[in-house]
């Protein structure tokens, strides 16, 4: 069937239909062709057998139609709605109507139509109407639709238009129309953060030395594609609104900001900005703070994050055991403690992440570690970026001579509660890296799943099923150093030598 959770009731009905067909077949084999009954008795017998057989067949097929079961035998489950989409349909508690306009000659449109029909059978509150505008233009004019592969989702007077053939995007549209409130993600800018309006595809390629955080390489390299545009578009696909926020000019976080996102600030906050962030959290706000290596916290901001129970260290985590590709500074996290943010997250990786020291929290705040490096990881001190005008730590060179102490390091923390007795309940997530949220690394592994799950938790939507739209990525084959050398040897050395050898054999046989 198309969903991991089998509909056993439908399977039982399908089994009953099969049993009825087998009984009819077996009965037909055993009934005598000639009974010896003459006259009207023989005719009544024959008519009765025919009526009983037809009645059983009709009733069995009606029962099967009313309790349909669908099997997808393709290896890729092409005709199967995603598990997340089906769980989202299970959570629909109010009537929703989806009118899907497709072109009957389009295979992708027909597939989306069939998937919507399967989803509608899952929950009777979901009503699906599939229309080909070329055959029924009246409904298309009523809904003001002039394009193919468009779904109009309506519920309680609200309407959402979803364009595409992906059932997950339609499931997100259903969640949006049932949400009933506006969620706004405010991206902080003014400190060299990753720009939210960047839409360029960007692939982060390292030099032969790998990803390094030495003094010279810790400077930010500005690239046209380096930004947080993919994160913004993923949030917008969830139905969130996104806007820029410059605290230095606005003076405070607007009340309409459901969550505040700070992705890789590079210059130190002003004291007034740190005070505005504190006031926002005291009002019950939510913040996603991705504080990359080298960012120096203003004293007011340092006190605020210390009250949250965290202290980002000026070090880089090196993990020889669990890392991505061949670089131990690209820390990979494969296991997570139970938390709403990480319950459906698998492997994530963080290029050049700083560790976080857990402190005692203020008020009734609860700080929970989300991300931990492996037991073999250790840290290496890194001087702050020179543009911050902060003097390097004189003890850095002394610490470099001390052998590193291996052990798991906290990389990300989730905090919730009240800052003090007079404040509202707030939520915050602090991670010692922002590269994993950039266009370079957002679509790979489970980085996008973690960020979207964090945003949903901060927006207090963790109780609903997380349905993520597919993130388009450019075709890319990532190879390790050993694999690259093997490909080079095969293409550049082995194949030419093989051609030369074959030529020599042919020459030798024909000489």
N, C-alpha and C positions, 0 to 999 in steps of 0.2 A: 504494500500500500504506500501512498505517497508521504505518509507521516511516520516518524519513528514510533509514536504511540499508536498501536494497532486498534482499530475499532472492532472489538471482539463481538459486539452485538451484530454489526454488519457481516462479519465473517460467519457467525452462526446462521444468519439468514441465507448467506450464500451456500453454506453447507446443507441447509435444509432444502434449498432449491436443487442442489446436486443429488441429494438423497431421493427427492421426489422423481426426478428424471430417471434415476436408476431403478426405482420401484416400477415406474411405468414400463421401462424397457424389459425388466425381468418378467413382469406380468404379461406383456405382449408375447414373450417367448413361451410362456407356460399355458396361455389360454388356447384351447383347442379351436382349430379353424372350423370344424364341423361338430356341432353339439348333438345332432340327432333330433333337435326340436323342429317340428314342422309347423307350418301355418304362421299365425300371428305370434305365437310364442318365440319362434326363431327370429322374427323381425324385431320383437321387443328386446330380446337378448342382444342382438347386434347393435341396435340403437343405444341401449343402455351402456354397453361397453364403449361405444364411440363418445357418448356424452360424458361419461366418467373420465375418460382419458383427456378429452378436451378441457373439461373443467379443472382437472388437476394441473394440466399444463398452464392454463391461463392463470389460475390462482398462484402457482409457483412463480411465474414470470412477473405478475403484479407485485408480489411480496419482494422479489429481488429488485424490482425497479424502485420501490419505496425505501428499500434499505440497500442502496447501491454500494458496492465496494470496488475500489480502483487499485489495480496492480501496475506498478511501473517496473518493467523488466530491463530497462536500459541501465548500463553500468553507471553513467553519469547522472541518473535520475533526472533526465531532461524534462519529463512530464510530471514532475513532483514539486509542489510548493515547498519552500524551505521550512525547516522546523520552527524557526523564529516567527515566520509569517503565520504558520498554523497556530502557534501558541498565542499570538496576538489576536487571532480570530476567536480563539477560545475565551479570551477576556472581554469580548464585546458584550456589554450588558444592556445596551439600548439599540433600537432599530437603526440600521444604517443601510443606505441604498447606494449601490455602485452601478453607474451606467457607463459601460465601456464601449467606445467607438473604435472599430478596427476595420481593416480592409481584408476582405475574405480571401484575396489572392496572396496575402502576406503570411508566410509560415509563422513568423514570430508573433504576429497579431492573433492568429488562430491558437497558438500555444498559450498565450496570455488569457484568451477567452476560456480555454479548457481549464486552466489552473484556477481561474476565478470561480468557475462552476464547482470545482472540487472544494474550494474554500467555502462557498455558499452552503454546500451540503454539510459542512462541519458545524455550522451554527445557524439555526433558523432565523436569528435576528439579522443576518446579513442577506440582503436582497440584491441579486446581480441581474442586470439587464445588459445583454450583449447585442450591439447594433452595428450593421454595416451601413454607413451613411449613404453609400451609392444606391442601396436598395430601399432604405427608409430615411430619406432626407428630412422628414418632418420633425422627428425627435432631435436630430442634430440642430435644426433651426431653433427649437424650443430651448435647448441647453446652450445655444450660442457657441457651438463647436464647429470649427472649420479645419480641423486637422485629424489625421488618423492616429490610432494608438493613444487615445486620451481617455482617462477615467475621471468621471465626475462623481465625487464622493459627497453625499449629503446626509445630514443628521441634525434634527432639532433646529432647522432653519439655517444651519451653517453649511457652507459649501467649500470644497477643496478640489482643485484641478490638478491631476497628476498625469504627466505625459511620459510615456514609455511602455515597455513590455515586461518590466521586471516586477514580479509579484511582491517583492519586498518593499518597493517604493509605494505600491498601492496599499500595502499593510501599514506603512508609515502614514500615508494619507488618512487612513481610517483612524489611526491613533490621534492625528492632528485634529480631525474634525470632532472627535469626542473629548479633546482636552478641555476646551472651553476657557482657556486663559492664554495670555501671551507670555512667552518666555524669551527674555532678551539676554544675550551674551554680550557683555561690554568688553572689548579688547583694549587693554591699556596700551597707550602709545605716548611718545615723548621722551623715552629713555633708550632709544635704539632697539626696541622690541622687534620681533619678527613681524613684518607687515601683514595684516589680515586680508588686504585686497590684492595680494599677489596670487595670480592664477597660473603662473608658468610651471610647466613640468621641470623637475630638476632632479638629477641623479648625482648623489654625492660620491665622487671618486677620490680615493686617497692616493697619495704618492707612494713610492716604493717603501718609504720608512713607516707607512701606516699612519694611524690616527694618533697624534702626539699632542701633549699639552705642556711642552717646554716653554721657556720664556718667549722665544721668538714666534712659536707657532700658536700661542694662545691668543694672538690678535684675531679679531673677527675679519674674515674675508667676505666682502660684500659680493654677492652673485645675483644676477637677475632673477633666478628662480628660488632663492633662499627666502622663504617666508612661511606664513601660517595660513595661506589661502585654502589649502585642502582641508584643514581643520575647520575653517569657517564654513566652507561649502558642505561639509559633513554635518555640521550643526544645523545649517539651513535646511538640509534634506530631512532632518528630524522635525522640522517645523519651527525651529528657534529663529528668532530675529537676531541679527548681529549688527553692532555699531561700534565706532571708535570712541574712545574716552581718553581725553587729555586732562588729567587731574590738575595740572599746573594752571590751566585756564578756567576750568569749570569750578574748581574749588572744593567740590564734593562729588561723591558718587551718586548719580541720580537715583531716585526711588524706583524708576522703571527697570533698573538693572537687576535681573534675577541672579546672575552670576557674573563675577569679574574674572577676566582671564589675563594673566600677565605671562607672556611667553618671551623669555630671554631678555629681560631688561639689562642694559649694559652700563648705564650711568646711574649714579646714586640718586635716590629720591630726595626731594626737598622735605624738610620737616613738616610743612603743611600737608604734603601729599600723604605722608605716613599717618598724620592725624586724621585725614579724610578717610583713609582705609580703615583705621580703627573705628571711627564713627559708623562707617558702613557695616562692619561686622557686629557692632553693638546693636544696630537696628535689625539684626537677623539676616544679614546678607551672606552670600557664599562666594568663595574665592578659590581660584585655581592658580597657584603660584609656582611657576616653573623657573627656578632660580639657578641659572647655569653657573658653571665654574668660572670664577673671576668676578662675579657680581658682588660688590661691596655694599652691605646693608647700612643704611643711615641709622644712627643710634636709636631714633624713635621706632623705626621699622624693626631693628634688632630686638628691642624690648617687646614689641608686639608679637613677633614670631616666638620669642622666648616664653611669653605667656601662653602661646599655643602649644608649648612643650617641645619645640624643635630649635636646633641651632645648626645651620649649614656650615660645614667646615671648609676651609680653604685648602682642600686636598682633592686628588683624583683617585678613584677606586680602580685598582688593577685586579682582575680576576683570572688567574691562569686556568682555573677549572671550568668555569661557565662563561663563555664569551661568544660573540658572533663573529663569523669568518675566522680569520687568523690573528686578530688583534685583541689582546687581553684587556685593553682599555675600553672596548665596546662590550660592556657588561651585559650578559644575558640572564634573565630571570625566568625560571621554568616552573617554580612552585610558589604558591601563595597561601597565606593564612585566610581562614573564612572571613569574608567581608562582602557587603553588597557590591562594592566596586570591582572586586576581582573574582566573583563567583563564576563567571563565564569567560575568563581570560586565560589564554595559554602562554606561549612564549613571547616575551617582549625583550627589547634590547635598548641600551642607552649609551650612546657614544660620548665618552668623557663625562661621567657623572660624579658629582661630589657627594660624600657621605653626610648623613644627618645624625647629630647627637640628640638623643631623647632626653628631655628635661621634665621636671615636675610642672604640671599645668596649673593655671590660675583658675579660680572659681570652680565650677563643676564640669569643666572641659574634660573630654576623653580623647586621648591621642592614641591611635592604633597604627602600628607599622604596616604598610601595604606592600613594600618592595624590600627584599633582602638579597644581598649577594651571597655567594657560596661560602662554605667554610674555609676555602683556601684563599680568599681574597684578602688584599691588604691595601694600604693607602700610600700615596706619595704626595708630599707637599708641593704645591704649585704657587708661584708668586702671582698676585693679582695683575690684571691687565694695566699697562702703564697709563692708559687714557683716564684711569680713575684717579690719578694723582695720589695714590696711596703708597707710602713707603713700604718696600718689601720687608718681610719679617727677618730680622737678623738671625734668628735661630733656625731659619730654614736650612742653611748649609750644615748646621750641626745635626739637625734631625736626619739629614740625608745619610749620615754615616751610621745611624742606628738601624740595626736590622729590622725590617718590617714585621709587625705582629699579625699573623694570619687569623682570620675569623670573619664571620658574617657582618656586613655593614648595612645599616638602615639606609635605604635610598629614597623612600617616599613614605609620607605619613598622612593619615586622614584624621581630622579633628572635628568634633562636634560638641555642642553644649553652649553655655553662656559665659561670656567674658567676665561678667560680674553679676551681682544680684539684681541690678536694674536694667540689664540688657535682654534682648530677645535671643532665642536659640539660633546659633549660626553654624555654618559648616565651612571647612577649608581643607584643601589638599595641597601639600607642599612636596615638591619633587626636586631633587638636586640636579636636574638636567632639563633642557628644552629642545635639544636636537631631535629627540625621538618624536616630537610633535611638529617638526618642520616638514615642508614639502618633500625633503630628501628622504625621510624615513617613516613618515606617517602611514603609507599604505602597506608597509611590509610587516610580516609576521602578525602579531596581535597588537601592535602599537595603536592602531586606530580603535580597536575594540576597547582597550584600556581607557583611552581618552574619552570616547563617547560614553562609556560606563561611568567615568568620573563626572562628566557633565550632567548625566541623568541623576546621579546621586546628589550632586550639588543643587540641582533644580528640584530635588525631592520627588523624583519620578522613578525611584529604584524598584517600586512595587510592580510596575508594568514591565512587560517583556521588552527587552532591547532588540529592536529590529534595525540593523545597519544597512544602508544602501551600499552597493558595491562601489568600491573606489577604483576608477580607471588608472592603470599604471602603464607606462611605456614598456614594450618588450625588452627584457633584460635578462641576461644569463650571468649569474654571479659565480665565479670560480675561485677556488683557493689557489695559493701559489703553486702547490704540487700539481693541481689540475691544469693550470695555465702552462706549466712546463711540459706536461704530458701532451697537451694539444700542440704546443710549439714543436716538440720533437716529432710528433706524428705527421704534421702538415708540412713542416719546413725541412725535416731531415729524412724521416722514414719513407714518405711517399716518393720524393724525388729519387732516393736511392733504389727503391723498388722499381721505378720506371727504368732507371739506368741498367739495373740487373736484368730486367726482362729484355731490354734492347740487346744486351750482351748475349743472352741466351739465343735470341732470334738470329743475331749475326753469326754466332758459332755454328748453328744448325744449317745456315744457308751459305756458309763460306765455301 
